């Protein structure tokens, strides 16, 4: 699906392009519209069908660096926006981002989940401006699908 409109232009200004919608890993769809809202399934930070990093987030030589994990959260939210666009046809139909839920596969000593999920939140603000300001949860978990360090889901209001 081609990108057209103000949001597509804003993504291009940021040097970004939405990827194809990631294929589901099980029995679900990437996004569902119900009334004036689109709910995405949790999106992993796939790039060209692969995870650029795996493992737990934390401070240490065998862990995913929190700053790298924030970049992965940014990638995951791009995948979520691709799923939204697939349902509504054009991201200019997004009235506002209502809620972001970010999951961070965390080393037991790691408590910086909010900073990791900021990677997603900050990008939404850059793309949508005031309409990108949202409620949010940033949750540390033991493990995510395919050993992904992060997973992000969105709820957006659309026209």
N, C-alpha and C positions, 0 to 999 in steps of 0.2 A: 504494500500500500504506500503510495507516495505521500510525502510530507508537504502540506500546503497550509498557508495561513500564518497568523502572527506567532503562534507558539512554535511552529516549525522554523520560522525565521529566527526566533529567539534561540532555539536549540542550535541552529547553524552559527549564530553569532558566538555562541559558547564553544564552537568547534565540535558539536555533538550531533549524532544522528541516531534515531531510534533503530534498534536491531529488529530482526524478524521476531515474532512472538515465539517464545521458548515452548517446545513441545512438553505437555504434561508428563510427569514421571509415573503417574498412576491414574486412577479413575476419577478425574475431575477436569474442569475447564480452566483456562488461565484467568478469565474474568466473566462476571455475570452482571447484567444490568437488571435492577429492580426499581421501577419507577424512575425517580430522578437521581439515583445513585448507581455507581458502578463499584463493585467489590472485586478486588483482585485476589487470586490465590497467592500464597507466598511465592515470591520470586527469588531465585538464586542469582548470583552474579555471573551468569554465563556470558562468555565472549566467544562468538563463533562456535557455540555448542559445547564449550568446555569451561571448567572452573579454572581461573587463573591461579588460585591458591586453595589449599585445603588445610584443615586442622583447627585447633583451638586458638582463640585470641588471647593475648597476654604479653607480659614482658619476659623475654627469655629467648635463648638461641633456637629452640625447637618450636616456638610459637609464632603465630601470625602477628606481626606488629600492629598495634591499634591504629596507627595512621594508614597503613595499608588496608586494614579492615574497613576504615571509613571510606576509602576509595572503592572498595568492593560494594559497600552499601549504596554508594552513588550509582554504580553499575547496575545493581539489583533494582533500584528505583527506575532506571531507564527501561529495564525489562518490564517493570510493572506499567509504566506509561505506554509501552508498546501494546500491552494487553488491553489497556483502556482504549487506546486508539482503534484497536481491532474491533472493539464492541461499538464504539460511537462514531467511528469514521474520521473524526478530526478532533485534535486536542483543543481547538478553539471552542468546542462545545463544553469544556470543563468550566464550570462556574467557580468552583473552589475545591481545594484539597481539604477534606474533612478530617481524616485521621490517617496516621502512619503507625504501623506496628513493625518494629524491628526486633529480630531475634539475633543474638550474638552467641555463637558457640564459644563458651568462656572457660579458660583455665580457672580452677577453683579460687585462686587468689585475685582474679581480675574483677574490678568493680567499675570499669570505665565504659560500660555499655552506652550511656548517653552520648559520649563523644564519638563513638563509632557510628551510631545511628544518625548523628549530625551530618554525616556524609550524604545521606538521603535527604534530610530536612533542608539543608542549605541549598542543595541543587533545586529542590522544588521551589524555594524562595527565589532563586535566580531565574527560573523558567517562568513562574506564574506571578511573581511579585506578591502583592498583598493577598491575592487569591491562593497563594501557596502556603500561607500561614495555617497551621493545623494543630489539632490535638495529637498526642503521640504516646506510645509506650515503647520502652527500650528494655528488652528482657534478656537476661543471661540464661542460657540453656546448656545442657551437658553435651549435646550433639545435634547436628542438623543433617538433612538428607545429603547423601554423597560426601559427607564430611565437610560440607561448605562452612566457611567461617561466619557467614551472615545470610539472613533471609529477610525480605521486606515485603509487606503487603500494604495496599492502599484502599481507602474508601474515598471516592470523589463524587461531588455533586455535579450533574450535567444538565444541560438544557435539552 
